[in-house]
């Protein structure tokens, strides 16, 4: 018997790989820790309202109780959503798995990637995160923006290295 319901479990990245075609994971990216700051603040506010519930007059105590429980549930939902969001770089493609109750999978083959823009806001430069924007030949794409990627320069180089080794942009270098 699993400890968590299946929809709360970590996404099984391995089941999305084309193992019989030789696909292997180069990097699996979780969200940067900064995405948990707002849920933590919401949870702190929820705990505060639960404390207010304990000292409030009985006639109105239900208000801070509902607000506190609502904030705790909202904080937990946001944190869980961030925890279950994965961006994966393989030797053949990049893909993203996300969602709590309904999971979505967006895939882009390496050959379709025309351009990658890495944006590092000031706070991202200080804390070590950035945002990726993928440009492809397709008009509508399921994998366009990946936000709050930790160590974005290293991740960008990993993608560029995989694209170069696959021979999709000129002849790969032989060392």
C-alpha positions in Angstrom: 0.0 0.0 0.0 1.6 3.3 -1.0 1.9 6.0 1.6 0.5 8.7 -0.7 -2.4 8.6 -3.2 -1.1 8.1 -6.7 -2.0 11.7 -7.8 0.2 13.1 -5.1 3.2 10.9 -5.9 6.3 12.2 -7.7 5.9 12.0 -11.5 7.4 8.8 -12.9 9.7 10.4 -15.5 11.1 7.0 -16.6 7.8 5.9 -18.0 7.9 8.7 -20.5 11.3 7.8 -22.0 11.7 6.0 -25.3 14.1 3.5 -23.8 14.0 1.1 -26.8 15.2 4.0 -28.9 18.1 4.7 -26.6 16.7 7.8 -24.9 18.4 8.7 -21.6 17.9 11.5 -19.1 20.6 14.3 -19.3 19.0 16.4 -16.6 15.8 16.5 -14.6 15.0 20.0 -13.4 12.8 20.8 -10.3 11.6 24.3 -9.5 14.0 26.5 -7.7 13.3 26.8 -3.9 12.2 30.4 -4.3 8.8 29.1 -5.6 8.1 27.9 -2.1 8.4 31.3 -0.4 4.9 32.5 -1.2 3.3 29.2 -0.1 5.3 29.4 3.1 4.1 33.0 3.7 0.5 31.9 3.0 0.9 29.0 5.5 2.3 31.4 8.1 -0.7 33.6 7.6 -2.9 30.6 7.9 -1.3 29.6 11.2 -1.8 33.2 12.4 -5.5 33.1 11.6 -5.8 29.7 13.5 -4.2 31.4 16.5 -6.7 34.2 16.2 -9.4 31.6 16.1 -8.3 30.3 19.5 -8.5 33.8 21.1 -11.5 35.2 19.2 -15.0 35.4 20.8 -17.1 32.3 20.1 -19.6 34.2 18.0 -17.1 35.1 15.3 -14.4 32.5 15.8 -15.6 30.6 12.7 -14.3 33.5 10.5 -10.6 33.2 11.3 -11.0 29.4 11.4 -12.2 29.3 7.8 -9.7 31.9 6.6 -6.8 30.0 8.4 -7.8 26.6 7.0 -8.4 28.1 3.5 -4.9 29.7 3.5 -3.3 26.5 4.6 -5.0 24.5 1.9 -4.1 27.1 -0.7 -0.5 27.1 0.4 -0.3 23.4 0.3 -1.8 23.2 -3.1 0.6 25.8 -4.5 3.6 24.0 -3.0 2.4 20.6 -4.2 1.9 22.0 -7.7 5.5 23.4 -7.8 6.9 20.1 -6.4 5.2 18.0 -9.1 6.4 20.2 -12.0 9.4 18.7 -13.8 11.4 19.8 -16.8 13.4 17.0 -18.3 16.3 17.2 -20.8 17.1 14.0 -22.7 19.4 13.1 -25.5 16.5 13.3 -27.9 14.1 15.9 -26.7 13.0 18.2 -23.8 9.7 17.7 -22.0 7.7 18.9 -19.1 5.4 17.0 -16.8 3.2 19.0 -14.5 -0.1 18.9 -12.7 -1.6 17.6 -9.4 -5.0 16.1 -10.2 -4.6 16.1 -14.0 -1.0 15.6 -15.4 0.0 17.2 -18.6 3.1 16.3 -20.7 4.5 18.7 -23.3 7.3 17.6 -25.5 9.7 19.2 -28.0 12.2 17.3 -30.0 15.7 18.8 -30.0 15.5 19.3 -33.8 12.5 21.7 -33.4 14.3 24.0 -31.0 15.2 27.1 -32.9 16.2 29.4 -30.0 16.4 29.4 -26.3 16.1 32.6 -24.3 17.3 32.6 -20.7 16.0 35.5 -18.7 17.5 36.1 -15.2 15.7 38.9 -13.3 17.7 40.7 -10.7 16.4 38.5 -7.9 17.1 35.5 -10.1 20.7 36.6 -10.5 21.1 36.9 -6.8 19.3 33.7 -5.8 20.4 31.6 -8.8 17.3 31.0 -10.9 16.1 32.1 -14.3 13.3 31.5 -16.9 13.6 29.6 -20.2 11.7 30.5 -23.3 11.8 28.0 -26.2 11.2 29.1 -29.8 10.3 26.5 -32.3 9.0 26.3 -35.9 5.5 25.4 -34.6 3.0 28.2 -34.1 1.3 26.6 -31.1 3.5 24.7 -28.7 2.9 23.1 -25.4 6.4 23.8 -24.2 7.2 27.4 -24.4 8.1 28.9 -21.1 9.7 27.2 -18.1 9.9 29.5 -15.1 12.1 29.3 -12.0 14.8 27.0 -13.3 17.7 26.7 -10.8 21.2 27.3 -12.3 19.9 28.3 -15.7 23.3 28.8 -17.3 24.3 25.2 -16.6 20.9 23.9 -17.8 21.2 26.0 -21.0 24.7 24.7 -21.7 23.4 21.1 -21.1 20.7 21.6 -23.8 23.1 23.2 -26.2 25.6 20.4 -25.6 23.0 17.7 -26.3 21.8 19.5 -29.5 25.4 19.8 -30.7 26.2 16.2 -30.0 23.1 15.0 -31.8 24.4 16.7 -35.0 21.3 18.8 -35.4 23.2 22.1 -35.8 26.3 21.5 -37.9 28.7 18.6 -37.5 29.4 17.5 -34.0 33.0 18.1 -32.8 35.2 15.1 -32.4 37.7 15.4 -29.5 
